[in-house]
Amino acid sequence: MLSTSGEFVEVLCFRHFARYMSFAPTGKQGRKKQIMDGIEVSVVLHLV
């Protein structure tokens, strides 16, 4: 997979599976705890 956008070239895109907690805002002072299962990772080259 090779994706280009201006001066950036994406050479690799994958999902790293790791379990972690995330807190999403639900209002002015409220937060909702979520258990997330993965992180999207992109390896990008900046062409100069």
N, CA, C and O atoms as a Tripos MOL2 file, in Angstrom:
@<TRIPOS>MOLECULE
protein
  192   191    48     0     0
PROTEIN
NO_CHARGES

@<TRIPOS>ATOM
      1 N           0.8550   -1.1660    0.0000 N.3       1 MET1
      2 CA          0.0000    0.0000    0.0000 C.3       1 MET1
      3 C           0.9060    1.2360    0.0000 C.2       1 MET1
      4 O           1.8080    1.3490    0.8300 O.2       1 MET1
      5 N           0.6620    2.1500   -0.9260 N.am      2 LEU2
      6 CA          1.4460    3.3770   -1.0110 C.3       2 LEU2
      7 C           0.4930    4.5240   -1.2870 C.2       2 LEU2
      8 O          -0.1530    4.5650   -2.3340 O.2       2 LEU2
      9 N           0.4060    5.4480   -0.3560 N.am      3 SER3
     10 CA         -0.5250    6.5650   -0.4750 C.3       3 SER3
     11 C           0.2690    7.8660   -0.4200 C.2       3 SER3
     12 O           1.1060    8.0420    0.4650 O.2       3 SER3
     13 N           0.0130    8.7810   -1.3620 N.am      4 THR4
     14 CA          0.7250   10.0570   -1.3700 C.3       4 THR4
     15 C          -0.2530   11.2010   -1.1680 C.2       4 THR4
     16 O          -1.3880   11.1560   -1.6420 O.2       4 THR4
     17 N           0.1950   12.2160   -0.4650 N.am      5 SER5
     18 CA         -0.6040   13.4100   -0.2320 C.3       5 SER5
     19 C           0.3510   14.5920   -0.1120 C.2       5 SER5
     20 O           0.9180   14.8180    0.9570 O.2       5 SER5
     21 N           0.5380   15.3450   -1.1830 N.am      6 GLY6
     22 CA          1.4530   16.4870   -1.1410 C.3       6 GLY6
     23 C           2.8840   16.0190   -0.9910 C.2       6 GLY6
     24 O           3.4200   15.3540   -1.8770 O.2       6 GLY6
     25 N           3.5060   16.3610    0.1220 N.am      7 GLU7
     26 CA          4.9010   15.9870    0.3410 C.3       7 GLU7
     27 C           5.0580   14.8460    1.3460 C.2       7 GLU7
     28 O           6.1630   14.6000    1.8310 O.2       7 GLU7
     29 N           3.9800   14.1590    1.6600 N.am      8 PHE8
     30 CA          4.0160   13.0120    2.5640 C.3       8 PHE8
     31 C           3.7140   11.7350    1.8010 C.2       8 PHE8
     32 O           2.8370   11.7150    0.9380 O.2       8 PHE8
     33 N           4.4480   10.6560    2.1200 N.am      9 VAL9
     34 CA          4.2210    9.3490    1.5100 C.3       9 VAL9
     35 C           3.9830    8.3440    2.6240 C.2       9 VAL9
     36 O           4.8510    8.1420    3.4740 O.2       9 VAL9
     37 N           2.8010    7.7060    2.6270 N.am     10 GLU10
     38 CA          2.4850    6.6850    3.6220 C.3      10 GLU10
     39 C           2.9820    5.3410    3.0980 C.2      10 GLU10
     40 O           2.5240    4.8660    2.0590 O.2      10 GLU10
     41 N           3.9170    4.7330    3.8180 N.am     11 VAL11
     42 CA          4.5070    3.4790    3.3630 C.3      11 VAL11
     43 C           3.9580    2.2620    4.0940 C.2      11 VAL11
     44 O           4.0800    1.1400    3.6020 O.2      11 VAL11
     45 N           3.3470    2.4690    5.2760 N.am     12 LEU12
     46 CA          2.8440    1.3370    6.0430 C.3      12 LEU12
     47 C           1.7010    1.8170    6.9340 C.2      12 LEU12
     48 O           1.7820    2.8850    7.5410 O.2      12 LEU12
     49 N           0.6460    1.0250    7.0040 N.am     13 CYS13
     50 CA         -0.4960    1.3410    7.8600 C.3      13 CYS13
     51 C          -0.9800    0.0290    8.4910 C.2      13 CYS13
     52 O          -1.2810   -0.9270    7.7770 O.2      13 CYS13
     53 N          -1.0540   -0.0150    9.8240 N.am     14 PHE14
     54 CA         -1.4940   -1.2320   10.4980 C.3      14 PHE14
     55 C          -2.1320   -0.8850   11.8270 C.2      14 PHE14
     56 O          -2.0930    0.2650   12.2640 O.2      14 PHE14
     57 N          -2.7190   -1.8830   12.4690 N.am     15 ARG15
     58 CA         -3.3560   -1.7250   13.7670 C.3      15 ARG15
     59 C          -2.5500   -2.5070   14.8070 C.2      15 ARG15
     60 O          -2.3640   -3.7170   14.6800 O.2      15 ARG15
     61 N          -2.0750   -1.7970   15.8390 N.am     16 HIS16
     62 CA         -1.3510   -2.4170   16.9470 C.3      16 HIS16
     63 C          -2.3710   -2.7390   18.0250 C.2      16 HIS16
     64 O          -3.0380   -1.8410   18.5380 O.2      16 HIS16
     65 N          -2.4970   -4.0130   18.3730 N.am     17 PHE17
     66 CA         -3.4880   -4.4340   19.3540 C.3      17 PHE17
     67 C          -2.9240   -4.3140   20.7610 C.2      17 PHE17
     68 O          -1.9720   -5.0030   21.1300 O.2      17 PHE17
     69 N          -3.5260   -3.4320   21.5330 N.am     18 ALA18
     70 CA         -3.1590   -3.2170   22.9290 C.3      18 ALA18
     71 C          -4.4160   -2.7370   23.6390 C.2      18 ALA18
     72 O          -5.2050   -1.9870   23.0640 O.2      18 ALA18
     73 N          -4.6040   -3.1500   24.8480 N.am     19 ARG19
     74 CA         -5.7890   -2.7660   25.6060 C.3      19 ARG19
     75 C          -5.4260   -1.5970   26.5240 C.2      19 ARG19
     76 O          -4.4750   -1.6780   27.3020 O.2      19 ARG19
     77 N          -6.2040   -0.4980   26.4220 N.am     20 TYR20
     78 CA         -5.9600    0.6630   27.2600 C.3      20 TYR20
     79 C          -7.2750    1.3770   27.5450 C.2      20 TYR20
     80 O          -8.2830    1.1350   26.8810 O.2      20 TYR20
     81 N          -7.2550    2.2620   28.5420 N.am     21 MET21
     82 CA         -8.4350    3.0210   28.9400 C.3      21 MET21
     83 C          -8.4050    4.3940   28.2780 C.2      21 MET21
     84 O          -7.3540    5.0240   28.1640 O.2      21 MET21
     85 N          -9.5780    4.8400   27.8450 N.am     22 SER22
     86 CA         -9.7270    6.1650   27.2590 C.3      22 SER22
     87 C         -10.9260    6.8400   27.9220 C.2      22 SER22
     88 O         -11.9110    6.1820   28.2560 O.2      22 SER22
     89 N         -10.8360    8.1510   28.1100 N.am     23 PHE23
     90 CA        -11.9200    8.8970   28.7470 C.3      23 PHE23
     91 C         -12.4750    9.8980   27.7450 C.2      23 PHE23
     92 O         -11.7850   10.8430   27.3620 O.2      23 PHE23
     93 N         -13.7180    9.6960   27.3180 N.am     24 ALA24
     94 CA        -14.3760   10.5750   26.3560 C.3      24 ALA24
     95 C         -15.2640   11.5640   27.1130 C.2      24 ALA24
     96 O         -15.9960   11.1690   28.0200 O.2      24 ALA24
     97 N         -15.2030   12.8390   26.7470 N.am     25 PRO25
     98 CA        -16.0680   13.8160   27.4180 C.3      25 PRO25
     99 C         -17.5370   13.5870   27.0720 C.2      25 PRO25
    100 O         -17.8710   13.3120   25.9200 O.2      25 PRO25
    101 N         -18.4150   13.7020   28.0760 N.am     26 THR26
    102 CA        -19.8490   13.5000   27.8610 C.3      26 THR26
    103 C         -20.6520   14.7650   28.1270 C.2      26 THR26
    104 O         -21.8620   14.7790   27.9030 O.2      26 THR26
    105 N         -20.0290   15.7920   28.5830 N.am     27 GLY27
    106 CA        -20.7250   17.0340   28.8920 C.3      27 GLY27
    107 C         -19.7300   18.0570   29.3900 C.2      27 GLY27
    108 O         -18.5480   18.0140   29.0500 O.2      27 GLY27
    109 N         -20.2170   18.9690   30.1900 N.am     28 LYS28
    110 CA        -19.3380   20.0280   30.6730 C.3      28 LYS28
    111 C         -18.2630   19.4880   31.6140 C.2      28 LYS28
    112 O         -17.0990   19.8730   31.5010 O.2      28 LYS28
    113 N         -18.6300   18.6100   32.5330 N.am     29 GLN29
    114 CA        -17.6430   18.0620   33.4600 C.3      29 GLN29
    115 C         -17.6490   16.5380   33.4960 C.2      29 GLN29
    116 O         -16.8680   15.9450   34.2390 O.2      29 GLN29
    117 N         -18.4990   15.8980   32.7230 N.am     30 GLY30
    118 CA        -18.5980   14.4440   32.7600 C.3      30 GLY30
    119 C         -17.6290   13.7670   31.8060 C.2      30 GLY30
    120 O         -17.2610   14.3260   30.7730 O.2      30 GLY30
    121 N         -17.2230   12.5640   32.1610 N.am     31 ARG31
    122 CA        -16.3670   11.7550   31.3100 C.3      31 ARG31
    123 C         -16.8320   10.3050   31.3670 C.2      31 ARG31
    124 O         -17.2720    9.8210   32.4100 O.2      31 ARG31
    125 N         -16.7300    9.6240   30.2370 N.am     32 LYS32
    126 CA        -17.1220    8.2290   30.1590 C.3      32 LYS32
    127 C         -15.8770    7.3960   29.8890 C.2      32 LYS32
    128 O         -15.1450    7.6560   28.9340 O.2      32 LYS32
    129 N         -15.6400    6.3980   30.7280 N.am     33 LYS33
    130 CA        -14.4800    5.5400   30.5610 C.3      33 LYS33
    131 C         -14.7750    4.4820   29.5050 C.2      33 LYS33
    132 O         -15.8190    3.8320   29.5500 O.2      33 LYS33
    133 N         -13.8580    4.3090   28.5550 N.am     34 GLN34
    134 CA        -13.9920    3.3020   27.5090 C.3      34 GLN34
    135 C         -12.7430    2.4310   27.4980 C.2      34 GLN34
    136 O         -11.6350    2.9220   27.7160 O.2      34 GLN34
    137 N         -12.9210    1.1540   27.2460 N.am     35 ILE35
    138 CA        -11.7850    0.2530   27.0670 C.3      35 ILE35
    139 C         -11.5470    0.1250   25.5690 C.2      35 ILE35
    140 O         -12.4210   -0.3370   24.8350 O.2      35 ILE35
    141 N         -10.3700    0.5310   25.1150 N.am     36 MET36
    142 CA        -10.0140    0.4930   23.7040 C.3      36 MET36
    143 C          -9.1400   -0.7420   23.4540 C.2      36 MET36
    144 O          -8.4000   -1.1760   24.3370 O.2      36 MET36
    145 N          -9.2350   -1.3030   22.2420 N.am     37 ASP37
    146 CA         -8.5220   -2.5370   21.9370 C.3      37 ASP37
    147 C          -7.3400   -2.3740   20.9930 C.2      37 ASP37
    148 O          -6.5650   -3.3170   20.8320 O.2      37 ASP37
    149 N          -7.1720   -1.2290   20.3690 N.am     38 GLY38
    150 CA         -6.0730   -1.1020   19.4320 C.3      38 GLY38
    151 C          -5.7910    0.3330   19.0530 C.2      38 GLY38
    152 O          -6.5910    1.2350   19.2990 O.2      38 GLY38
    153 N          -4.6200    0.5230   18.4410 N.am     39 ILE39
    154 CA         -4.1480    1.8340   18.0140 C.3      39 ILE39
    155 C          -3.8060    1.7520   16.5330 C.2      39 ILE39
    156 O          -3.0850    0.8490   16.1090 O.2      39 ILE39
    157 N          -4.3230    2.6970   15.7410 N.am     40 GLU40
    158 CA         -3.9860    2.7610   14.3220 C.3      40 GLU40
    159 C          -2.6110    3.4190   14.1730 C.2      40 GLU40
    160 O          -2.3760    4.4950   14.7230 O.2      40 GLU40
    161 N          -1.7050    2.7760   13.4320 N.am     41 VAL41
    162 CA         -0.3420    3.2690   13.2540 C.3      41 VAL41
    163 C          -0.0950    3.4740   11.7670 C.2      41 VAL41
    164 O          -0.4110    2.6110   10.9490 O.2      41 VAL41
    165 N           0.4810    4.6400   11.4230 N.am     42 SER42
    166 CA          0.8640    4.9270   10.0410 C.3      42 SER42
    167 C           2.3390    5.3180   10.0350 C.2      42 SER42
    168 O           2.7740    6.1500   10.8320 O.2      42 SER42
    169 N           3.0950    4.7140    9.1360 N.am     43 VAL43
    170 CA          4.4990    5.0910    8.9300 C.3      43 VAL43
    171 C           4.5300    5.9770    7.7170 C.2      43 VAL43
    172 O           4.1680    5.5520    6.6190 O.2      43 VAL43
    173 N           4.9670    7.2250    7.9050 N.am     44 VAL44
    174 CA          4.8940    8.2420    6.8590 C.3      44 VAL44
    175 C           6.2680    8.8610    6.6600 C.2      44 VAL44
    176 O           6.9780    9.1470    7.6230 O.2      44 VAL44
    177 N           6.6370    9.0660    5.3900 N.am     45 LEU45
    178 CA          7.8720    9.7500    5.0440 C.3      45 LEU45
    179 C           7.5530   11.1670    4.6130 C.2      45 LEU45
    180 O           6.6270   11.3970    3.8350 O.2      45 LEU45
    181 N           8.3280   12.1200    5.1230 N.am     46 HIS46
    182 CA          8.1710   13.5240    4.7370 C.3      46 HIS46
    183 C           9.2280   13.8350    3.6990 C.2      46 HIS46
    184 O          10.4200   13.8440    4.0040 O.2      46 HIS46
    185 N           8.7960   14.0920    2.4670 N.am     47 LEU47
    186 CA          9.7190   14.3620    1.3740 C.3      47 LEU47
    187 C          10.0830   15.8310    1.3730 C.2      47 LEU47
    188 O           9.2100   16.7000    1.3880 O.2      47 LEU47
    189 N          11.3810   16.1050    1.3570 N.am     48 VAL48
    190 CA         11.8630   17.4930    1.3690 C.3      48 VAL48
    191 C          12.4530   17.8380    0.0330 C.2      48 VAL48
    192 O          12.9170   18.9610   -0.1660 O.2      48 VAL48
@<TRIPOS>BOND
     1     1     2 1
     2     2     3 1
     3     3     4 2
     4     3     5 am
     5     5     6 1
     6     6     7 1
     7     7     8 2
     8     7     9 am
     9     9    10 1
    10    10    11 1
    11    11    12 2
    12    11    13 am
    13    13    14 1
    14    14    15 1
    15    15    16 2
    16    15    17 am
    17    17    18 1
    18    18    19 1
    19    19    20 2
    20    19    21 am
    21    21    22 1
    22    22    23 1
    23    23    24 2
    24    23    25 am
    25    25    26 1
    26    26    27 1
    27    27    28 2
    28    27    29 am
    29    29    30 1
    30    30    31 1
    31    31    32 2
    32    31    33 am
    33    33    34 1
    34    34    35 1
    35    35    36 2
    36    35    37 am
    37    37    38 1
    38    38    39 1
    39    39    40 2
    40    39    41 am
    41    41    42 1
    42    42    43 1
    43    43    44 2
    44    43    45 am
    45    45    46 1
    46    46    47 1
    47    47    48 2
    48    47    49 am
    49    49    50 1
    50    50    51 1
    51    51    52 2
    52    51    53 am
    53    53    54 1
    54    54    55 1
    55    55    56 2
    56    55    57 am
    57    57    58 1
    58    58    59 1
    59    59    60 2
    60    59    61 am
    61    61    62 1
    62    62    63 1
    63    63    64 2
    64    63    65 am
    65    65    66 1
    66    66    67 1
    67    67    68 2
    68    67    69 am
    69    69    70 1
    70    70    71 1
    71    71    72 2
    72    71    73 am
    73    73    74 1
    74    74    75 1
    75    75    76 2
    76    75    77 am
    77    77    78 1
    78    78    79 1
    79    79    80 2
    80    79    81 am
    81    81    82 1
    82    82    83 1
    83    83    84 2
    84    83    85 am
    85    85    86 1
    86    86    87 1
    87    87    88 2
    88    87    89 am
    89    89    90 1
    90    90    91 1
    91    91    92 2
    92    91    93 am
    93    93    94 1
    94    94    95 1
    95    95    96 2
    96    95    97 am
    97    97    98 1
    98    98    99 1
    99    99   100 2
   100    99   101 am
   101   101   102 1
   102   102   103 1
   103   103   104 2
   104   103   105 am
   105   105   106 1
   106   106   107 1
   107   107   108 2
   108   107   109 am
   109   109   110 1
   110   110   111 1
   111   111   112 2
   112   111   113 am
   113   113   114 1
   114   114   115 1
   115   115   116 2
   116   115   117 am
   117   117   118 1
   118   118   119 1
   119   119   120 2
   120   119   121 am
   121   121   122 1
   122   122   123 1
   123   123   124 2
   124   123   125 am
   125   125   126 1
   126   126   127 1
   127   127   128 2
   128   127   129 am
   129   129   130 1
   130   130   131 1
   131   131   132 2
   132   131   133 am
   133   133   134 1
   134   134   135 1
   135   135   136 2
   136   135   137 am
   137   137   138 1
   138   138   139 1
   139   139   140 2
   140   139   141 am
   141   141   142 1
   142   142   143 1
   143   143   144 2
   144   143   145 am
   145   145   146 1
   146   146   147 1
   147   147   148 2
   148   147   149 am
   149   149   150 1
   150   150   151 1
   151   151   152 2
   152   151   153 am
   153   153   154 1
   154   154   155 1
   155   155   156 2
   156   155   157 am
   157   157   158 1
   158   158   159 1
   159   159   160 2
   160   159   161 am
   161   161   162 1
   162   162   163 1
   163   163   164 2
   164   163   165 am
   165   165   166 1
   166   166   167 1
   167   167   168 2
   168   167   169 am
   169   169   170 1
   170   170   171 1
   171   171   172 2
   172   171   173 am
   173   173   174 1
   174   174   175 1
   175   175   176 2
   176   175   177 am
   177   177   178 1
   178   178   179 1
   179   179   180 2
   180   179   181 am
   181   181   182 1
   182   182   183 1
   183   183   184 2
   184   183   185 am
   185   185   186 1
   186   186   187 1
   187   187   188 2
   188   187   189 am
   189   189   190 1
   190   190   191 1
   191   191   192 2
@<TRIPOS>SUBSTRUCTURE
     1 MET1         2 RESIDUE 1 A MET
     2 LEU2         6 RESIDUE 1 A LEU
     3 SER3        10 RESIDUE 1 A SER
     4 THR4        14 RESIDUE 1 A THR
     5 SER5        18 RESIDUE 1 A SER
     6 GLY6        22 RESIDUE 1 A GLY
     7 GLU7        26 RESIDUE 1 A GLU
     8 PHE8        30 RESIDUE 1 A PHE
     9 VAL9        34 RESIDUE 1 A VAL
    10 GLU10       38 RESIDUE 1 A GLU
    11 VAL11       42 RESIDUE 1 A VAL
    12 LEU12       46 RESIDUE 1 A LEU
    13 CYS13       50 RESIDUE 1 A CYS
    14 PHE14       54 RESIDUE 1 A PHE
    15 ARG15       58 RESIDUE 1 A ARG
    16 HIS16       62 RESIDUE 1 A HIS
    17 PHE17       66 RESIDUE 1 A PHE
    18 ALA18       70 RESIDUE 1 A ALA
    19 ARG19       74 RESIDUE 1 A ARG
    20 TYR20       78 RESIDUE 1 A TYR
    21 MET21       82 RESIDUE 1 A MET
    22 SER22       86 RESIDUE 1 A SER
    23 PHE23       90 RESIDUE 1 A PHE
    24 ALA24       94 RESIDUE 1 A ALA
    25 PRO25       98 RESIDUE 1 A PRO
    26 THR26      102 RESIDUE 1 A THR
    27 GLY27      106 RESIDUE 1 A GLY
    28 LYS28      110 RESIDUE 1 A LYS
    29 GLN29      114 RESIDUE 1 A GLN
    30 GLY30      118 RESIDUE 1 A GLY
    31 ARG31      122 RESIDUE 1 A ARG
    32 LYS32      126 RESIDUE 1 A LYS
    33 LYS33      130 RESIDUE 1 A LYS
    34 GLN34      134 RESIDUE 1 A GLN
    35 ILE35      138 RESIDUE 1 A ILE
    36 MET36      142 RESIDUE 1 A MET
    37 ASP37      146 RESIDUE 1 A ASP
    38 GLY38      150 RESIDUE 1 A GLY
    39 ILE39      154 RESIDUE 1 A ILE
    40 GLU40      158 RESIDUE 1 A GLU
    41 VAL41      162 RESIDUE 1 A VAL
    42 SER42      166 RESIDUE 1 A SER
    43 VAL43      170 RESIDUE 1 A VAL
    44 VAL44      174 RESIDUE 1 A VAL
    45 LEU45      178 RESIDUE 1 A LEU
    46 HIS46      182 RESIDUE 1 A HIS
    47 LEU47      186 RESIDUE 1 A LEU
    48 VAL48      190 RESIDUE 1 A VAL
